[in-house]
Amino acid sequence: MTLLNPDLMTAIIYLAVISQIFTISVFLANKWSQRKVSLLTKYPPKDYPNLYVQSSNTEFNRVKLRKLMDYSIAFISLSAVIFFYLTKANLEVVASSILIIAAIQLLPWLLSNYWCKENNRLMAKNFPSTKRKSSFEQRKLIDFVSPLKLIFSVLSYSVTLIFSLYIFIEQLWLEHSNKALLLILLNTTMVIYLAWLLFVSLYGKKKDNFITSEDRLKVIAKKCNTLAAFLILYSIFIAGICLIRTFDLNQVYVSVMTGLFIQLLFVLSFTNNIDKNYDVYK
C-alpha cells in the first residue's frame, strides 16, 4: 500500500538519496577535513609533539586521500542517481540504492576511524596509559547524561520490544510474523553494544595521559550523550519498520527511513565539537 501519490513518492525518494549523498560525502566530509586541517595548522606537530604520533606530511596526505575518496564517491553516486532519473528506473531500484550508496559512503569514514584507532594505539604505547583514577570510577552515568534522556532511552527500547512481541504473538504479519523476533534480536544486540560502549567510556583504559581532567569529563559526557541518542534513534527506527510492515506499506518507505536514519546518525556523531586545552600537549 502507498500513502502518497506516485509523483510525490518519486520526489521524496530522490530527495532522500540526494540529501544523503551531500550530507555524508560533501557537507560532513568537508567539515571533517576542515577540522583536521585547522587542528594541524593551529597546533602543528613540531610545537605540540605530544598531540600526534604521525608527521605533518602523513596527516595532510591522509586528509587529501579522504577528500579524494569522498568526492569520488559523491560524483559516482550522483551520476548513478541522474542515470536512474533519465532512464526512469523503477522506484524500488532507486530506493534500494540508498543502502548501497550508504555502504560505499562508509568506506572513507571507516578508514579515518582506523587511522584514529591506530593513532590511539600508538599514543598508548608511546605514553603508557593506566586505569582511570578512582575519582572517575565513582562517577555514574547520570553525571553525564540527564535522567530524562536515560528514561526515554529505556522507554523507547521497551516500547519497541513490546510492540515486536505483540506482532509475533498476534501474528500480525501472518506467516512473516517470526521476523518480528529478528527485529527484537537486532534491537537488543544494538542496545547491548551501546551499553558496552558506555561502560568503556566511563571505566575503560585511557588513551591520552596528557588530557586534562576537565577536558576528559567533556569527552566522556559527549560520548555518553551521543550513545544515548543513538539508542533512542535506533529504537524509533525499529519501531518505524514494525509500523510500515504492520500497515502493509510499500517497502520503499523502509529504504527512505533508513537513509534518513543514517544521516541522523552521522550528524549526531559529528556535532558539538569539544574545545580542549592543547597547551598540555607541548
N, C-alpha and C positions, 0 to 999 in steps of 0.2 A: 504494500500500500504506500502511496505517495501523498504527503500532505500538501506539497507545493506544486504549482503548475510547472510543466517541463522547462519553460524558458527561465523561470526564476531559479529552479533547481540547477540548471546548467550554469547560470551566473554564480550561484553560491559555490559550486564545486570548483570552477575555475578560479574564483576569488580565493578560496581556501588554499589551493595548491600554489598559486602565485604569491600569496602573502607568506606562505611557509618558506618559499624559496628566498624571498627578500629578507624576511625576519631572521632566518638562521644563517644563510650563506652570504648575506650582504650586510645588513644592519648590525647584528650581534657579532659577526665575524670582524667587521671593521672596528667595533668597539674593543674587541679583544686585542687586535693589532695595535690600536691607538694606545691602549693601556700599557701594553708591553713595551712599545717604543718610548712612551712617556717615562716609564719606570727606568728603562735603560739609559735614557738621556739625562733625566734628573738625578738619578742615583747610579752613576756608572760603576762598573766592577772595580776599576782602579782606585776609586775613592771609597767604595763600600765592599771590600773583599769578602766580608762575612755574609753578604746577602746572596752571593751567586756561587755556583760550583762550575759554571761554564764561562768561557771567554765571551767578550762582547761580540766578536765575529760570529761565534757559534749561535748566540742568541738572536742576533739580527738575521742570520741566514735562516733560522727556524721561522722567524716572522715572515720572511719572503716566501718560504715554502708554503706556509699556511695561507698566505694571500693567493698564491698561485692555485692551490687546491680549491679554496673557497670560490674564487672567481670562475675557475674552470667548471666546477660543479654547478654554479648558478647559471652559467652560459648554456651548458648542456641540458640542464633541467628546463630552462625557459624555451630552448629550441624544441624540446620534446613536447612541451605544452602548446607551443604555436603549431607544431605539426598535428597534434590532436585536434586543435580547433579548425585548422584549414581542411583537414580530411573528415571533419565531422565524426570523430571517433565516438564509439559508444560511451555513455556516461559512466558505466561501470568500469570501463577500462581507464578512463581519466581518474576516477575516484581511487581505483586500486593503485594508480601511480603515486598517490600521496605517500603510501608506506614505502614504496621502492625508493622514491626520492629522499625520504627521511633517512632511510638506511644508508644511502650514499652520503648524505649531508653529515652524518655522524662521524664519518671517517676522519676528517681534519680535527674534530674535537677529541676523538679518541687518541689521535696522535699527540695532540697537545697535553692530554691527560697523562699519557705515557711519559712524555718529557717531564711533566711536573712530578710524577711519582719517582722517576729516576733521579731527578734533582734532589728530591726529599731524601731518597735513599743515600745518595752521596753526601748530603748535608749531615744526615745522622751518622754516617761513617766518619766523616771528617771531624765532626764535633759531636761525640757520643752523647746520645740522649738518655734520660733516665725517666723513671715513672714520675708522674706529676706529684707535686707536693701534697701533703695531707690536707692542706687548706683547700686544694682543688677537689679532692675526693669527698670532702664534706659537703660540697655544693650539690644541689639537687636540680632536676630538670626544670622545676618551676622557678628556679633562679634565673633562667634564661628564656623560657617560653611562658607566656601568660597562661594561667589556669583555664581561661575561657577557650584558648586555641587548643589546648590539650583535650579539654572536654569535647570540643567539636570534632577533633580528630577521632576520638574513641566512638562518638556517636555516629559519625559518618561511616566508619567501618562496621559498626553494629547494625545500622540500618541496612547497609548493603548485604551483610551476612544474612539477616533475617529475610530480606526480600528474595535473595537467591534460594534460600531454603524453602520459602513458600512456593516459589516457582517449581522446585523439584518435587515437593510433597504433593502439590495440587496438579502436577503435570500440565502446567500452563503452556508449555512448549510441545505438548504431545510427545511424540517419540524422541524429540530432541531435548527433553527436559533434563536429561543426565548432564548436558553441557553446563547447566547451572552449577553443578558441583565443581566443574573445571574452573569456572569463574571464581568460586569460593576459594579454591586451591591457589589460584593465581593471586587473588587479593590478599590472602593470608600469608603467602610467601613474601609478597612485597612488604607487608606490614612487619614481618619478622626481620626482613633485610634492613628496613629503615630503622627499626628499633635497635638493631645491632650497630648501625652506623651512629645512632645517637649515643649508644653506650661507649663506642670507641672515641667519639668526640669528647665525651666527658672524662673518661678514665683511661684512655689508651696512652701509648707512649708518645711523648712529644718529639717532634722532628726538628724543632728550632729552639736551640738553647739561648738565642740572643733576644728573642721577642720579649717585650715587657709583659708583666702580669696583666696590666690593664688592656693591652692590645690582644693578649691571648683570650681574655674574657670576651672581648668583642668578636673574635673569630669564632669562639665556641657558641656564643649567642646567635650569631648569623647562621651558622651551620645548623643549629638545633631548630631555629625558626623556619629555615628553608626546608628541612626534612619533615617538619610537622605539616607545612603547607603541601609538600609532595604527597604525604599520606592522605590528606583531605581531598586533594585533587584526584588522586588515583581511585579512591573510594567512589567519588562522584562519577568518574569515568566508567567504572564497572557498573554502577547503578544505571548510567545512561545506556549502556549496552543492553542491560536487562530490560529497560523500558522499550527500547527500539525493537527488541526481539518479542517482547510480550504483546505489543500492539501491532506486530507483523508489518513494521515499516520497511521501506526499501533499504537494502544493505548499504547503499551509498551514504546514508546518514552516519553509519558507523565509521566509514573512512573519513568523512568530513570532521566528525567529532574527534577522531584520532589525531588528525592533523592539527586541530586547534589545541588539543591536549598537549601534543609535543611542543608546540610553540610556547604555550604557557610554562611548561617545564623549563625550557631554555631561558625564557625571560626571567623567571623566578630565580634561577640559579646564577644569573648574570647581573642582578641588580644589587643595590646597596653596597657599593664598594667601600671597604674599610680603610680609613686613614690611619696609618701606622706611624710610629716613631722610628724613622730609619737611621737615626743617629747611632743607635746601638750596634749597627752593622759595620761601622767604620773600623 
